[in-house]
Every structure is written in C-alpha cells, then in structure tokens.
Amino acid sequence: MDVSLKGEVRLLGNPAAPKGEGHLFAPPNSSRVFFKNNDYYITSGDLNFFARKEITNPDFDIQAVTTLSNYKVYAKAYGDLERFNFDLT
C-alpha cells in the first residue's frame, strides 16, 4: 500500500474516546493499493470525519482502477466501515 492523503482533521474529545472532524482526500493517481496480486491505482478518494461518529469509522468514497489481462477493472468502495458498499465494473 502506498497512500498519500491531504486535508485537515481536528481532533476532539479525550484520549479515551477521541472524535474527529474534517476531510482527507487522496490526490488523483498519487496512491495505490495491492489487492489480489494487482496494483489498484486510486483515482479518487475521500474520507470524512464527523464529531457525532467515532474517529475509527469515517465516511469514505474511494475509486480505483487496474488492468487485468486486457480489461480495465474499476473498483469503488463507499459508506463507512460498519456499513459499506463495494462495486466492481
């Protein structure tokens, strides 16, 4: 995994129960993840932190692409870690 993130997150609460508020994003084509023997290049990535939610469960929307044989495979994951969707096309 080689991930670059930019943005701002403000930490709230106390060390026993931290909260976060803010936004992080992956600049286009600056990050990649290795999954099932392939590099997926992140084309878009957003992480949103809300004070009403645990900092360990941000909302996210991540899109990536790879090439398998002669096919482009697009992956998208979105939601939060407790309830998320994963699409492949």
C-alpha positions in Angstrom: 0.0 0.0 0.0 1.3 3.4 -1.0 -1.3 6.1 0.0 -0.9 9.8 0.0 -3.6 11.9 1.8 -4.1 15.7 2.1 -6.6 17.7 4.1 -7.4 18.6 7.7 -8.9 16.8 10.6 -9.5 18.4 14.0 -9.2 16.1 17.0 -11.9 16.5 19.7 -12.8 14.8 23.0 -10.3 13.0 25.2 -7.7 10.2 24.6 -10.1 7.5 25.8 -12.8 8.5 23.3 -11.4 10.7 20.6 -13.6 12.2 17.9 -12.6 13.8 14.6 -14.0 16.5 12.4 -12.7 17.2 8.9 -11.8 15.9 5.5 -8.9 14.0 3.9 -8.5 13.2 0.2 -6.1 11.3 -2.0 -4.8 13.4 -4.8 -5.6 11.7 -8.2 -3.2 9.0 -9.3 -0.8 9.5 -6.3 -1.8 6.4 -4.4 -2.1 2.7 -5.0 -3.1 -0.4 -3.1 -2.1 -4.0 -3.7 -5.1 -6.4 -3.8 -5.4 -10.0 -5.2 -1.9 -9.8 -6.8 -2.7 -6.5 -8.6 -1.9 -2.8 -8.1 -5.1 -0.7 -8.0 -4.4 3.0 -8.6 -6.7 5.3 -6.6 -8.3 7.8 -9.0 -10.4 9.4 -6.3 -10.5 9.1 -2.5 -12.3 11.0 0.2 -12.5 10.4 4.0 -15.0 12.5 6.0 -14.8 12.7 9.8 -17.8 13.8 11.8 -17.8 14.7 15.6 -21.0 12.6 16.1 -19.2 9.4 14.9 -16.2 7.5 16.2 -13.0 8.6 14.6 -12.3 5.0 13.7 -15.5 4.9 11.5 -15.2 7.8 8.9 -17.4 8.0 5.8 -15.4 7.2 2.7 -15.7 7.1 -1.1 -12.8 5.5 -2.8 -12.4 4.7 -6.5 -9.6 2.8 -8.1 -8.6 1.2 -11.4 -6.4 -1.7 -12.5 -5.7 -3.6 -15.7 -6.3 -7.4 -15.7 -5.3 -9.1 -19.0 -6.7 -6.6 -21.5 -9.5 -5.4 -19.3 -9.8 -2.3 -17.2 -11.3 -3.1 -13.8 -12.9 -0.2 -11.8 -13.4 -0.7 -8.1 -15.5 1.6 -5.8 -15.9 1.4 -2.0 -18.2 3.8 -0.2 -20.1 4.2 3.1 -18.4 3.7 6.4 -16.6 0.7 8.0 -19.8 -0.5 9.7 -21.9 -0.3 6.5 -20.2 0.0 3.2 -20.7 -1.0 -0.5 -18.2 -2.4 -2.9 -18.7 -2.3 -6.7 -16.6 -3.8 -9.5 -17.1 -3.0 -13.1 
